[in-house]
């Protein structure tokens, strides 16, 4: 049997990882400025995280959600403290797509409506509802196509207002990334998020804050949406939540009442996943990683803005993008192959940086040096 060939692969096998570095099977060291799509939040194989998983594994790895699982409550309490959303409720699942799927489904349950507003450039996942709300027709199968999704221009306040004016009574939810990741590090303006909040409140719709990539401290605040100074009704989380261990979840506002059978999952909130996620938020709190992400992100963006031949440096915290002109369009490839640095990309010519929140200034300086050398090699 062979693997189903759906991923374009770099010809690299990663055999070991620690902190902000990974090594291939030949022992070649790479600086990781991408964290596997923003998954690595506290650093590869963080010893506290490893120990927490090992300790839990020797106790119990899994039992279903038909019994009391105290570590779920511990995780909920710690996320409440670190996020500042103490009065919210937590539902645990396994991935970002599943989190957004449940968020949209829950909004429809609560409002008894079908219409969902999403935005150009959005990416919300690959499962049925999540992919229907994703602005990429090439990954939407015919069975996922629905007339219930309304796509509006990102950051266009007049279009959003007009849509609610015309059809506000049928809208169940607005789903938006605080900063679009796959869409190219496009930042939602504070006034746009505030308008979403006010229109959802006025028309009885729910504000769903997709925080799968832009949440969990990546921007220097727990959720990127927090910059707007308003609360969403539902926050979706995943990537950085487990530092590589699969886990996702949604935070649900206190006005939304649960009922048995409304949502469910077999593996969501299992003992091992919760041990991994609890270790992540404990390290984030102990090591002040939100503050570090904010200050180191500013340092990195300021330095990037001074480098010739790259433009439009943008983002917040350690979720950063910049544009690459056609003259150096192979920059990402050269950084990886010649200068041993993992970065991300977005079409057409955007470099995305999503390093561990625990990256050091020294490691940032290593990246900046290699970036400038890679650019010079292409000129």
PAMI-299570 format. One line per 2 residues: their letters; for each residue x, y negated, z of C-alpha. Coordinates in Angstrom, 3 decimals, decimal comma, always signed. Example, Ala and Ser with C-alpha at 12.3 -4.5 7.8 and 13.67 -1.06 7.14 Angstrom:
BEGIN
as> +12,300/+4,500/+7,800  +13,670/+1,060/+7,140
This chain:
BEGIN
xx> +0,000/+0,000/+0,000  +1,173/-3,536/-0,733
xx> +0,203/-6,863/+0,773  -2,560/-8,877/-0,882
xx> -0,539/-11,547/-2,681  -2,185/-14,849/-1,715
xx> +0,779/-16,726/-0,219  +3,589/-18,351/-2,240
xx> +6,574/-17,333/-0,113  +9,981/-18,836/+0,542
xx> +12,626/-16,148/+0,181  +13,504/-16,328/+3,893
xx> +12,924/-13,840/+6,703  +12,856/-15,449/+10,133
xx> +14,246/-13,039/+12,726  +14,692/-15,258/+15,809
xx> +13,450/-18,587/+17,129  +14,168/-20,855/+20,082
xx> +13,115/-24,419/+20,772  +13,243/-26,383/+17,516
xx> +15,407/-23,879/+15,656  +14,850/-20,597/+13,823
xx> +17,345/-18,102/+12,397  +17,021/-15,760/+9,445
xx> +18,107/-12,109/+9,431  +21,598/-13,156/+8,287
xx> +22,009/-15,506/+11,256  +21,557/-18,733/+9,274
xx> +20,155/-21,496/+11,486  +17,286/-23,761/+10,373
xx> +15,896/-26,881/+12,045  +12,121/-26,515/+12,268
xx> +10,366/-29,830/+11,599  +7,074/-28,140/+10,690
xx> +6,299/-25,682/+13,479  +4,458/-23,287/+11,196
xx> +1,673/-25,791/+10,337  +1,811/-27,622/+13,705
xx> +1,389/-24,402/+15,696  +4,576/-24,651/+17,775
xx> +3,684/-27,193/+20,428  +6,138/-26,573/+23,295
xx> +9,008/-25,005/+21,332  +9,623/-21,522/+19,959
xx> +9,777/-18,737/+22,579  +9,607/-21,168/+25,492
xx> +10,741/-19,115/+28,534  +7,785/-20,164/+30,726
xx> +5,355/-19,181/+27,946  +7,110/-15,852/+27,353
xx> +7,069/-15,057/+31,054  +3,358/-15,890/+31,351
xx> +2,459/-13,520/+28,515  +4,710/-10,758/+29,870
xx> +3,254/-11,076/+33,368  -0,309/-10,948/+32,052
xx> +0,492/-8,007/+29,772  +1,511/-5,912/+32,775
xx> -1,853/-6,664/+34,440  -4,460/-6,418/+31,669
xx> -4,288/-7,431/+28,024  -7,959/-7,317/+27,088
xx> -11,472/-6,778/+28,223  -14,605/-8,192/+26,656
xx> -16,569/-11,288/+27,578  -19,119/-9,070/+29,311
xx> -17,172/-9,430/+32,568  -15,785/-12,341/+34,597
xx> -12,346/-13,391/+33,315  -10,918/-15,856/+35,882
xx> -8,057/-17,024/+33,673  -10,637/-18,515/+31,291
xx> -11,846/-20,766/+34,102  -8,260/-21,677/+35,015
xx> -7,607/-22,640/+31,387  -10,788/-24,706/+31,190
xx> -9,910/-26,592/+34,368  -6,351/-27,327/+33,207
xx> -7,475/-28,495/+29,741  -10,034/-30,709/+31,447
xx> -7,306/-32,377/+33,504  -4,758/-32,813/+30,694
xx> -7,321/-33,931/+28,099  -9,291/-36,189/+30,435
xx> -12,505/-34,390/+29,434  -13,226/-32,833/+32,830
xx> -16,991/-32,925/+32,358  -16,920/-31,069/+29,020
xx> -17,525/-27,320/+28,553  -15,159/-24,845/+26,867
xx> -15,992/-22,082/+24,405  -13,023/-19,923/+23,417
xx> -12,451/-18,259/+20,056  -9,466/-17,226/+17,934
xx> -8,616/-19,778/+15,231  -9,212/-23,259/+13,910
xx> -11,605/-22,097/+11,213  -13,621/-20,204/+13,815
xx> -13,615/-23,243/+16,084  -14,994/-25,470/+13,329
xx> -17,458/-22,781/+12,283  -18,844/-22,658/+15,817
xx> -18,824/-26,447/+16,141  -20,934/-26,919/+13,010
xx> -23,239/-24,040/+13,931  -23,720/-25,444/+17,436
xx> -24,546/-28,893/+16,036  -27,206/-27,345/+13,830
xx> -28,651/-25,404/+16,763  -28,813/-28,521/+18,945
xx> -30,317/-30,843/+16,344  -32,399/-28,276/+14,406
xx> -31,019/-29,913/+11,241  -28,954/-28,680/+8,283
xx> -27,028/-31,588/+6,743  -23,337/-32,054/+7,586
xx> -21,261/-35,071/+6,573  -17,639/-34,386/+5,677
xx> -15,052/-36,486/+3,859  -12,799/-36,536/+0,827
xx> -9,417/-34,984/+1,541  -10,780/-32,930/+4,436
xx> -9,640/-29,446/+5,435  -11,662/-27,607/+8,083
xx> -10,809/-23,940/+7,456  -11,561/-20,995/+5,194
xx> -14,582/-19,328/+6,805  -18,087/-19,869/+5,452
xx> -19,260/-23,195/+6,902  -15,750/-24,511/+7,514
xx> -14,693/-24,032/+3,908  -17,982/-25,435/+2,606
xx> -17,092/-28,641/+4,479  -13,540/-28,608/+3,050
xx> -12,797/-30,847/+0,081  -11,111/-28,248/-2,100
xx> -13,425/-26,492/-4,602  -10,693/-23,998/-5,552
xx> -11,002/-22,208/-2,191  -14,817/-22,339/-1,964
xx> -16,312/-19,050/-3,168  -19,756/-19,121/-4,804
xx> -21,312/-17,579/-1,699  -19,976/-20,509/+0,375
xx> -21,496/-23,185/-1,845  -24,300/-25,095/-0,156
xx> -26,257/-28,286/-0,667  -26,098/-28,944/+3,063
xx> -22,661/-30,637/+2,936  -22,461/-34,326/+2,049
xx> -18,971/-35,522/+1,064  -18,276/-39,216/+1,598
xx> -15,127/-41,284/+0,985  -12,711/-41,147/+3,925
xx> -12,622/-44,360/+5,980  -15,420/-45,927/+3,904
xx> -17,690/-47,552/+6,486  -20,246/-48,875/+4,009
xx> -20,732/-45,438/+2,427  -21,210/-43,856/+5,843
xx> -23,697/-46,521/+6,903  -25,644/-46,144/+3,645
xx> -25,836/-42,373/+4,019  -27,279/-42,619/+7,528
xx> -29,659/-45,390/+6,462  -30,969/-43,190/+3,660
xx> -31,126/-39,806/+5,380  -30,128/-40,119/+9,055
xx> -32,996/-37,957/+10,281  -31,706/-34,860/+8,472
xx> -28,018/-35,109/+9,470  -26,927/-32,557/+12,072
xx> -23,309/-33,657/+12,393  -20,367/-35,605/+11,074
xx> -17,113/-33,612/+11,073  -13,827/-35,474/+10,701
xx> -10,125/-34,991/+11,368  -8,637/-37,822/+13,422
xx> -5,666/-37,579/+11,073  -6,011/-35,476/+7,930
xx> -3,218/-32,915/+7,718  -3,613/-31,008/+4,460
xx> -5,083/-34,211/+3,042  -1,693/-35,917/+3,377
xx> -1,469/-37,462/+6,886  -4,312/-39,900/+6,304
xx> -5,255/-41,643/+9,555  -8,921/-42,301/+10,359
xx> -9,280/-45,925/+11,419  -10,527/-46,671/+14,893
xx> -13,426/-48,688/+13,523  -14,467/-45,779/+11,298
xx> -14,507/-43,344/+14,231  -16,400/-45,886/+16,340
xx> -18,984/-46,232/+13,578  -19,377/-42,451/+13,420
xx> -20,021/-42,452/+17,169  -22,610/-45,223/+17,032
xx> -24,457/-43,821/+14,007  -24,543/-40,294/+15,430
xx> -25,921/-41,657/+18,701  -28,541/-43,782/+16,927
xx> -29,750/-40,989/+14,639  -29,460/-38,023/+16,983
xx> -26,583/-36,353/+15,110  -23,422/-34,899/+16,677
xx> -19,868/-36,177/+16,211  -17,542/-33,202/+15,638
xx> -13,876/-34,129/+16,095  -11,766/-31,630/+14,167
xx> -8,625/-31,619/+16,303  -7,195/-28,317/+15,085
xx> -4,027/-29,890/+13,679  -4,153/-33,455/+15,022
xx> -5,080/-32,504/+18,584  -3,451/-30,895/+21,586
xx> -1,066/-33,758/+22,246  +0,431/-33,977/+18,780
xx> -0,249/-37,689/+18,385  +0,804/-38,657/+21,901
xx> -2,796/-38,516/+23,087  -4,531/-35,222/+23,743
xx> -6,878/-35,780/+20,798  -6,077/-38,080/+17,860
xx> -9,679/-39,302/+18,100  -8,965/-40,735/+21,566
xx> -7,276/-43,722/+19,922  -10,743/-45,039/+19,011
xx> -11,852/-45,155/+22,652  -15,012/-43,101/+22,127
xx> -15,964/-39,512/+22,945  -17,028/-36,984/+20,351
xx> -19,749/-34,445/+21,146  -17,596/-31,465/+20,134
xx> -13,804/-31,169/+19,766  -12,335/-28,210/+17,865
xx> -8,877/-26,929/+18,836  -6,459/-24,199/+17,767
xx> -2,952/-24,450/+16,261  -0,862/-25,896/+19,112
xx> -3,158/-24,384/+21,725  -1,294/-21,068/+21,999
xx> +2,200/-22,033/+20,729  +1,941/-19,181/+18,236
xx> -0,425/-16,867/+20,112  -3,774/-16,878/+18,272
xx> -6,403/-18,817/+20,203  -8,941/-21,503/+19,406
xx> -11,761/-23,259/+21,150  -14,279/-26,050/+21,214
xx> -14,855/-28,605/+23,939  -18,578/-29,318/+24,243
xx> -20,124/-32,440/+25,772  -22,134/-31,991/+28,982
xx> -25,423/-33,012/+27,337  -25,337/-29,857/+25,169
xx> -26,949/-26,974/+27,039  -25,826/-23,378/+26,399
xx> -28,063/-20,375/+26,112  -27,251/-16,672/+25,983
xx> -26,359/-15,463/+22,502  -25,962/-18,957/+21,023
xx> -22,251/-18,337/+20,332  -20,131/-15,233/+20,716
xx> -16,813/-13,549/+19,971  -15,090/-10,255/+20,722
xx> -11,492/-11,375/+21,088  -11,977/-15,052/+21,961
xx> -10,737/-15,899/+25,447  -8,956/-12,594/+25,969
xx> -6,532/-12,348/+28,874  -3,330/-12,580/+26,835
xx> -4,514/-15,512/+24,748  -5,570/-17,413/+27,850
xx> -2,236/-16,693/+29,545  -0,421/-18,134/+26,518
xx> -2,696/-21,186/+26,317  -2,527/-21,847/+30,056
xx> +1,270/-21,786/+29,892  +1,171/-24,309/+27,040
xx> -0,907/-26,909/+28,909  +1,121/-26,372/+32,085
xx> +4,373/-27,045/+30,200  +2,783/-30,048/+28,480
xx> +1,850/-31,453/+31,876  +5,101/-30,594/+33,682
xx> +7,360/-31,904/+30,915  +5,254/-34,977/+30,017
xx> +5,065/-33,852/+26,400  +2,281/-36,256/+25,431
xx> +4,493/-39,187/+26,390  +7,457/-37,550/+24,650
xx> +5,448/-37,042/+21,455  +4,441/-40,704/+21,452
xx> +7,922/-42,116/+22,082  +9,818/-39,689/+19,856
xx> +7,254/-40,126/+17,115  +7,753/-43,896/+17,186
xx> +11,523/-43,406/+17,115  +11,286/-41,056/+14,118
xx> +8,840/-43,209/+12,167  +10,894/-46,355/+12,740
xx> +14,003/-44,582/+11,453  +12,176/-43,144/+8,443
xx> +10,885/-46,590/+7,495  +14,499/-47,755/+7,072
xx> +15,517/-44,976/+4,677  +15,565/-46,009/+0,996
xx> +13,694/-43,989/-1,646  +10,849/-42,809/+0,623
xx> +7,708/-44,878/+1,062  +4,484/-45,227/+3,033
xx> +5,681/-43,707/+6,301  +2,529/-43,034/+8,322
xx> +0,998/-41,043/+11,128  +1,022/-41,123/+14,894
xx> +3,156/-39,353/+17,470  +4,691/-36,240/+15,925
xx> +2,208/-35,983/+13,052  +4,050/-37,890/+10,344
xx> +3,965/-38,125/+6,572  +5,768/-40,077/+3,878
xx> +5,610/-40,300/+0,098  +8,360/-39,056/-2,194
xx> +8,842/-40,614/-5,668  +9,134/-38,395/-8,734
xx> +12,866/-39,048/-8,861  +13,334/-36,946/-5,699
xx> +10,221/-34,759/-5,951  +12,283/-31,666/-5,072
xx> +13,203/-33,085/-1,658  +11,292/-30,496/+0,362
xx> +12,920/-27,635/-1,552  +16,408/-29,130/-1,230
xx> +15,923/-29,758/+2,502  +15,066/-26,099/+3,000
xx> +17,517/-24,441/+0,637  +20,560/-26,696/+0,959
xx> +20,172/-28,454/+4,319  +18,320/-25,745/+6,275
xx> +15,340/-27,805/+7,399  +11,714/-26,637/+7,346
xx> +9,188/-29,360/+6,474  +5,644/-29,329/+5,152
xx> +4,016/-30,949/+2,169  +0,752/-32,243/+0,772
xx> -0,092/-32,817/-2,866  +1,143/-34,485/-4,922
xx> +4,419/-35,690/-3,333  +3,998/-35,959/+0,434
xx> +6,399/-34,604/+3,053  +4,696/-33,662/+6,332
xx> +6,546/-33,491/+9,648  +4,940/-31,553/+12,524
xx> +7,756/-30,534/+14,880  +7,459/-29,198/+18,406
xx> +6,308/-31,792/+20,932  +9,450/-30,867/+22,882
xx> +11,860/-31,867/+20,098  +14,783/-33,928/+21,391
xx> +16,184/-37,219/+20,116  +19,375/-35,370/+19,206
xx> +17,401/-32,930/+17,045  +15,547/-35,808/+15,413
xx> +18,904/-37,401/+14,596  +20,081/-34,129/+13,027
xx> +17,006/-34,192/+10,813  +17,490/-37,828/+9,827
xx> +21,103/-37,155/+8,872  +20,193/-34,119/+6,759
xx> +17,277/-35,984/+5,161  +19,516/-38,836/+4,017
xx> +22,097/-36,416/+2,641  +19,390/-34,469/+0,796
xx> +18,044/-37,670/-0,752  +21,524/-38,745/-1,876
xx> +22,098/-35,334/-3,457  +19,033/-35,830/-5,661
x> +19,854/-39,320/-6,923
